[in-house]
Amino acid sequence: MPLSSSPRSKTGAPVAPSAQCQQVRDALDALVDGEVDAEMAGRLTTHLLNCADCGQLKRGLQQLLATVERSQIPVLASRRLRLRVAQLFHADAQANVRTSSPASTVTTDPTD
């Protein structure tokens, strides 16, 4: 199932998607990744249920995502690298503590 499928005319020539389809297609990555709010997801889903071409694109993206997730090989950093990264974070945190300005002190009037 090609991801770049688009509607075709009776002669087989590609037809530009409608403005609504283009907006949905622009948001498909975010939808598939779960990065849209519930209201937007509802509007997109309604369109996808009624538009076969956009629905096909969404299914293609979902299949691509599933393939990528299945193909990832876990990579473990060596103990030496993990220690070095921890040292760098610790050094950075210490530098931030030293360079931050001290909290302002409250002085009281001794005549009170």
Backbone as a printed PyTorch tensor [residue, N CA C, xyz], in Angstrom:
tensor([[[  0.8470,  -1.1700,   0.0000],
         [  0.0000,   0.0000,   0.0000],
         [  0.8940,   1.2350,   0.0000]],

        [[  0.9400,   1.9740,  -1.0960],
         [  1.8260,   3.1300,  -1.1640],
         [  1.3340,   4.2700,  -0.2900]],

        [[  2.2790,   4.9430,   0.3440],
         [  1.9250,   6.0710,   1.1940],
         [  1.5830,   7.2990,   0.3850]],

        [[  2.0430,   7.3960,  -0.8240],
         [  1.8430,   8.6060,  -1.6040],
         [  0.6400,   8.5020,  -2.5370]],

        [[ -0.2630,   7.5500,  -2.2860],
         [ -1.4060,   7.4180,  -3.1770],
         [ -2.2460,   8.6760,  -3.1300]],

        [[ -2.8240,   9.0150,  -4.2710],
         [ -3.6920,  10.1770,  -4.3420],
         [ -4.8500,   9.8270,  -5.2510]],

        [[ -5.9470,  10.5490,  -5.1160],
         [ -7.1000,  10.2620,  -5.9760],
         [ -6.7210,  10.3830,  -7.4460]],

        [[ -7.3700,   9.6070,  -8.2680],
         [ -7.1020,   9.6220,  -9.7100],
         [ -8.3900,   9.9750, -10.4540]],

        [[ -8.2140,  10.6600, -11.5640],
         [ -9.3600,  10.9690, -12.4140],
         [ -9.7210,   9.7230, -13.2120]],

        [[-10.7920,   9.8190, -14.0030],
         [-11.2000,   8.6800, -14.8260],
         [-10.1210,   8.2940, -15.8280]],

        [[ -9.2750,   9.2540, -16.1890],
         [ -8.1910,   8.9590, -17.1300],
         [ -6.9530,   8.4040, -16.4280]],

        [[ -6.9810,   8.3920, -15.1040],
         [ -5.8450,   7.8820, -14.3510],
         [ -4.8750,   8.9500, -13.9060]],

        [[ -5.1280,  10.1960, -14.2800],
         [ -4.2450,  11.2990, -13.8830],
         [ -4.4900,  11.6350, -12.4120]],

        [[ -3.4400,  11.9930, -11.6940],
         [ -3.6270,  12.3570, -10.2880],
         [ -4.5120,  13.5920, -10.1520]],

        [[ -5.3410,  13.5790,  -9.1150],
         [ -6.2060,  14.7100,  -8.8080],
         [ -5.7280,  15.2910,  -7.4860]],

        [[ -5.6030,  16.6140,  -7.4400],
         [ -5.1550,  17.2630,  -6.1970],
         [ -6.1800,  17.0120,  -5.0960]],

        [[ -5.7150,  16.7180,  -3.8800],
         [ -6.6580,  16.5040,  -2.7830],
         [ -7.3710,  17.8130,  -2.4440]],

        [[ -8.5600,  17.6790,  -1.8750],
         [ -9.3000,  18.8660,  -1.4570],
         [ -8.5320,  19.5740,  -0.3510]],

        [[ -8.9250,  20.8050,  -0.0710],
         [ -8.2660,  21.5590,   1.0080],
         [ -8.4220,  20.8280,   2.3360]],

        [[ -9.5980,  20.2430,   2.5680],
         [ -9.8120,  19.5210,   3.8220],
         [ -8.9100,  18.2880,   3.8860]],

        [[ -8.8180,  17.5620,   2.7780],
         [ -7.9330,  16.3900,   2.7490],
         [ -6.4900,  16.8090,   3.0030]],

        [[ -6.0790,  17.9180,   2.4220],
         [ -4.6970,  18.3760,   2.6110],
         [ -4.4330,  18.7050,   4.0750]],

        [[ -5.4020,  19.3490,   4.7330],
         [ -5.2450,  19.6630,   6.1560],
         [ -5.1550,  18.3890,   6.9890]],

        [[ -5.9710,  17.4150,   6.6650],
         [ -5.9420,  16.1350,   7.3900],
         [ -4.6060,  15.4450,   7.1520]],

        [[ -4.1540,  15.4310,   5.9220],
         [ -2.8810,  14.7720,   5.6020],
         [ -1.7070,  15.4530,   6.2930]],

        [[ -1.7800,  16.7680,   6.4200],
         [ -0.7260,  17.4940,   7.1250],
         [ -0.6810,  17.1210,   8.6100]],

        [[ -1.8150,  16.6820,   9.1620],
         [ -1.8880,  16.3530,  10.5920],
         [ -1.7790,  14.8570,  10.8710]],

        [[ -1.6700,  14.0320,   9.8410],
         [ -1.6650,  12.5750,  10.0510],
         [ -0.5070,  12.0950,  10.9190]],

        [[  0.6840,  12.6180,  10.7000],
         [  1.8230,  12.1810,  11.5170],
         [  1.5450,  12.4240,  12.9910]],

        [[  1.0500,  13.6180,  13.3010],
         [  0.7590,  13.9570,  14.6990],
         [ -0.3400,  13.0570,  15.2490]],

        [[ -1.3380,  12.7560,  14.4390],
         [ -2.4230,  11.8710,  14.8970],
         [ -1.8950,  10.4780,  15.1990]],

        [[ -1.1400,   9.9200,  14.2740],
         [ -0.6060,   8.5650,  14.4460],
         [  0.3410,   8.5010,  15.6470]],

        [[  1.0650,   9.5940,  15.8910],
         [  1.9880,   9.6350,  17.0330],
         [  1.2970,   9.9990,  18.3430]],

        [[ -0.0150,  10.2700,  18.3100],
         [ -0.7550,  10.6090,  19.5240],
         [ -0.4510,  12.0060,  20.0300]],

        [[ -0.1420,  12.9290,  19.1250],
         [  0.2630,  14.2700,  19.5240],
         [ -0.8130,  15.3250,  19.2960]],

        [[ -2.0520,  14.9060,  19.0730],
         [ -3.1390,  15.8750,  18.8950],
         [ -4.1060,  15.7490,  20.0610]],

        [[ -4.7950,  16.8580,  20.3690],
         [ -5.7580,  16.8150,  21.4660],
         [ -7.0050,  16.0480,  21.0300]],

        [[ -7.8860,  15.7740,  21.9840],
         [ -9.0610,  14.9380,  21.7270],
         [ -9.9850,  15.5600,  20.6880]],

        [[-10.1520,  16.8690,  20.7440],
         [-11.0340,  17.5340,  19.7880],
         [-10.5180,  17.3760,  18.3570]],

        [[ -9.2280,  17.6330,  18.1760],
         [ -8.6250,  17.4940,  16.8440],
         [ -8.6620,  16.0400,  16.3920]],

        [[ -8.3770,  15.1230,  17.2950],
         [ -8.4100,  13.6970,  16.9400],
         [ -9.8060,  13.3010,  16.4690]],

        [[-10.8260,  13.8330,  17.1210],
         [-12.2020,  13.5370,  16.7130],
         [-12.5100,  14.0530,  15.3220]],

        [[-12.0890,  15.2710,  15.0340],
         [-12.3370,  15.8470,  13.6940],
         [-11.5900,  15.0530,  12.6240]],

        [[-10.3420,  14.7120,  12.9230],
         [ -9.5590,  13.9440,  11.9470],
         [-10.1680,  12.5660,  11.7180]],

        [[-10.5620,  11.9180,  12.7950],
         [-11.1360,  10.5710,  12.6990],
         [-12.4270,  10.5930,  11.8900]],

        [[-13.2530,  11.6220,  12.0970],
         [-14.4900,  11.7420,  11.3230],
         [-14.1660,  11.8180,   9.8330]],

        [[-13.2000,  12.6280,   9.4800],
         [-12.8080,  12.7360,   8.0670],
         [-12.2720,  11.3980,   7.5620]],

        [[-11.4340,  10.7610,   8.3600],
         [-10.8170,   9.5050,   7.9290],
         [-11.8460,   8.4040,   7.7140]],

        [[-12.9310,   8.4290,   8.4750],
         [-13.9910,   7.4280,   8.3110],
         [-14.7640,   7.6380,   7.0090]],

        [[-14.7550,   8.8680,   6.5140],
         [-15.5290,   9.2000,   5.3230],
         [-14.6920,   9.3750,   4.0650]],

        [[-13.3740,   9.3370,   4.1870],
         [-12.4990,   9.5470,   3.0350],
         [-11.5640,   8.3450,   2.8990]],

        [[-11.8260,   7.5420,   1.9010],
         [-11.0410,   6.3210,   1.7150],
         [ -9.5700,   6.6170,   1.4610]],

        [[ -9.2790,   7.6610,   0.6790],
         [ -7.8830,   7.9620,   0.3500],
         [ -7.0960,   8.3760,   1.5950]],

        [[ -7.6680,   9.2660,   2.4060],
         [ -6.9700,   9.6930,   3.6260],
         [ -6.8700,   8.5380,   4.6210]],

        [[ -7.9330,   7.7250,   4.6940],
         [ -7.8990,   6.5560,   5.5750],
         [ -6.8030,   5.5930,   5.1870]],

        [[ -6.6070,   5.4220,   3.8740],
         [ -5.5470,   4.5410,   3.3880],
         [ -4.1730,   5.1020,   3.7720]],

        [[ -4.0140,   6.4090,   3.6640],
         [ -2.7420,   7.0190,   4.0590],
         [ -2.4750,   6.8070,   5.5530]],

        [[ -3.5010,   6.9560,   6.3730],
         [ -3.3270,   6.7530,   7.8210],
         [ -2.9180,   5.3070,   8.1010]],

        [[ -3.5960,   4.3600,   7.4780],
         [ -3.2370,   2.9460,   7.6950],
         [ -1.7980,   2.6810,   7.2520]],

        [[ -1.3780,   3.3040,   6.1510],
         [ -0.0010,   3.1480,   5.6900],
         [  1.0010,   3.6940,   6.6900]],

        [[  0.6860,   4.8610,   7.2690],
         [  1.5750,   5.4330,   8.2980],
         [  1.6380,   4.5380,   9.5280]],

        [[  0.4880,   3.9920,   9.9270],
         [  0.4650,   3.0980,  11.0900],
         [  1.3020,   1.8500,  10.8270]],

        [[  1.2100,   1.3140,   9.6200],
         [  2.0100,   0.1340,   9.2730],
         [  3.4990,   0.4610,   9.2670]],

        [[  3.8370,   1.6370,   8.7490],
         [  5.2380,   2.0650,   8.7310],
         [  5.7690,   2.2160,  10.1520]],

        [[  4.9920,   2.8480,  11.0000],
         [  5.3990,   3.0210,  12.3960],
         [  5.5930,   1.6680,  13.0820]],

        [[  4.6630,   0.7570,  12.8590],
         [  4.7780,  -0.5750,  13.4650],
         [  6.0250,  -1.2990,  12.9720]],

        [[  6.3360,  -1.1610,  11.6940],
         [  7.5260,  -1.7980,  11.1310],
         [  8.7950,  -1.2220,  11.7510]],

        [[  8.8380,   0.0930,  11.8760],
         [ 10.0120,   0.7420,  12.4710],
         [ 10.1740,   0.3170,  13.9230]],

        [[  9.0670,   0.2960,  14.6670],
         [  9.1450,  -0.0960,  16.0780],
         [  9.6160,  -1.5400,  16.2330]],

        [[  9.1610,  -2.4310,  15.3460],
         [  9.5820,  -3.8330,  15.4230],
         [ 11.0450,  -4.0080,  15.0620]],

        [[ 11.5680,  -3.1360,  14.2070],
         [ 12.9220,  -3.3150,  13.7120],
         [ 13.9910,  -2.6750,  14.5890]],

        [[ 13.5860,  -1.9360,  15.5920],
         [ 14.5770,  -1.2690,  16.4320],
         [ 15.3080,  -2.2840,  17.3050]],

        [[ 16.6030,  -2.1440,  17.3200],
         [ 17.4510,  -3.0150,  18.1220],
         [ 17.8790,  -2.2200,  19.3460]],

        [[ 17.6080,  -2.7660,  20.5200],
         [ 18.0180,  -2.0210,  21.7230],
         [ 19.5340,  -1.8780,  21.7740]],

        [[ 19.9760,  -0.6970,  22.1050],
         [ 21.4060,  -0.4290,  22.1980],
         [ 21.7070,  -0.0650,  23.6440]],

        [[ 22.6120,  -0.7800,  24.2290],
         [ 22.9990,  -0.5130,  25.6090],
         [ 24.3450,   0.1890,  25.6180]],

        [[ 24.4070,   1.2660,  26.3450],
         [ 25.6710,   1.9870,  26.4730],
         [ 26.5800,   1.2070,  27.4170]],

        [[ 27.8590,   1.2760,  27.1460],
         [ 28.8180,   0.6020,  28.0150],
         [ 28.8150,   1.2640,  29.3900]],

        [[ 29.3050,   0.5360,  30.3820],
         [ 29.3830,   1.0760,  31.7350],
         [ 30.2600,   2.3250,  31.7510]],

        [[ 31.3340,   2.2940,  31.0090],
         [ 32.2500,   3.4400,  30.9470],
         [ 31.5460,   4.6890,  30.3950]],

        [[ 30.7590,   4.5160,  29.3400],
         [ 30.0430,   5.6420,  28.7630],
         [ 28.9910,   6.1700,  29.7340]],

        [[ 28.2500,   5.2670,  30.3870],
         [ 27.2310,   5.7100,  31.3500],
         [ 27.8640,   6.5040,  32.4810]],

        [[ 29.0190,   6.0540,  32.9870],
         [ 29.7060,   6.7800,  34.0540],
         [ 30.1790,   8.1490,  33.5790]],

        [[ 30.7030,   8.2120,  32.3690],
         [ 31.1820,   9.4890,  31.8230],
         [ 30.0330,  10.4860,  31.6720]],

        [[ 28.9050,  10.0250,  31.1780],
         [ 27.7280,  10.8960,  31.0340],
         [ 27.2640,  11.3690,  32.4040]],

        [[ 27.2370,  10.4740,  33.3790],
         [ 26.8330,  10.8610,  34.7320],
         [ 27.7870,  11.9040,  35.3030]],

        [[ 29.0840,  11.7330,  35.0550],
         [ 30.0600,  12.7240,  35.5290],
         [ 29.8350,  14.0860,  34.8780]],

        [[ 29.5330,  14.0810,  33.5990],
         [ 29.2850,  15.3420,  32.9080],
         [ 28.0330,  16.0420,  33.4470]],

        [[ 26.9920,  15.2700,  33.7070],
         [ 25.7850,  15.8640,  34.2800],
         [ 26.0720,  16.4130,  35.6730]],

        [[ 26.8280,  15.6670,  36.4540],
         [ 27.1640,  16.1100,  37.8110],
         [ 28.0000,  17.3940,  37.7540]],

        [[ 28.9840,  17.4300,  36.8690],
         [ 29.8300,  18.6160,  36.7410],
         [ 29.0010,  19.8190,  36.2930]],

        [[ 28.0770,  19.5970,  35.3800],
         [ 27.2150,  20.6790,  34.8960],
         [ 26.3270,  21.1890,  36.0270]],

        [[ 25.7840,  20.2770,  36.8050],
         [ 24.9280,  20.6770,  37.9250],
         [ 25.7330,  21.4730,  38.9450]],

        [[ 26.9600,  21.0510,  39.2230],
         [ 27.8070,  21.7710,  40.1690],
         [ 28.1440,  23.1630,  39.6520]],

        [[ 28.4040,  23.2770,  38.3510],
         [ 28.7140,  24.5730,  37.7610],
         [ 27.5120,  25.5030,  37.8740]],

        [[ 26.3210,  24.9660,  37.6910],
         [ 25.1140,  25.7830,  37.8060],
         [ 24.8990,  26.2580,  39.2370]],

        [[ 25.2370,  25.4360,  40.2030],
         [ 25.0930,  25.8250,  41.6070],
         [ 26.0630,  26.9470,  41.9340]],

        [[ 27.2960,  26.8400,  41.4380],
         [ 28.3080,  27.8590,  41.7260],
         [ 28.0100,  29.1850,  41.0560]],

        [[ 27.3960,  29.1660,  39.8820],
         [ 27.1820,  30.4130,  39.1460],
         [ 25.8330,  31.0460,  39.4290]],

        [[ 24.9520,  30.3490,  40.1100],
         [ 23.6490,  30.9580,  40.3810],
         [ 23.8000,  32.0100,  41.4660]],

        [[ 22.9720,  33.0500,  41.3580],
         [ 23.0820,  34.1430,  42.3230],
         [ 22.4760,  33.7230,  43.6520]],

        [[ 23.0560,  34.2090,  44.7550],
         [ 22.5190,  33.8330,  46.0580],
         [ 21.1550,  34.4660,  46.2510]],

        [[ 20.3550,  33.8240,  47.0610],
         [ 19.0270,  34.3560,  47.3470],
         [ 19.1780,  35.6710,  48.0930]],

        [[ 18.2750,  36.5840,  47.8020],
         [ 18.3710,  37.8780,  48.4910],
         [ 18.0300,  37.6670,  49.9700]],

        [[ 18.7480,  38.3940,  50.7900],
         [ 18.5340,  38.2560,  52.2310],
         [ 17.6220,  39.3510,  52.7210]],

        [[ 16.8970,  39.0410,  53.7390],
         [ 15.9720,  40.0040,  54.3200],
         [ 16.6600,  40.6040,  55.5250]],

        [[ 16.6980,  41.9250,  55.5720],
         [ 17.3090,  42.5790,  56.7340],
         [ 16.2030,  43.2030,  57.5600]],

        [[ 16.4210,  43.2250,  58.8180],
         [ 15.4200,  43.8360,  59.6990],
         [ 15.9670,  45.1140,  60.2790]],

        [[ 15.0920,  45.9850,  60.5830],
         [ 15.4470,  47.2570,  61.1810],
         [ 15.6550,  47.0140,  62.6760]],

        [[ 16.8510,  47.2760,  63.2040],
         [ 17.1180,  46.9790,  64.6120],
         [ 16.3080,  47.8640,  65.5670]],

        [[ 15.7030,  48.9000,  65.0680],
         [ 14.9090,  49.7660,  65.9660],
         [ 13.5000,  49.2390,  66.1510]],

        [[ 13.1040,  48.2210,  65.4050],
         [ 11.7480,  47.6800,  65.5710],
         [ 11.6200,  46.8410,  66.7960]]])
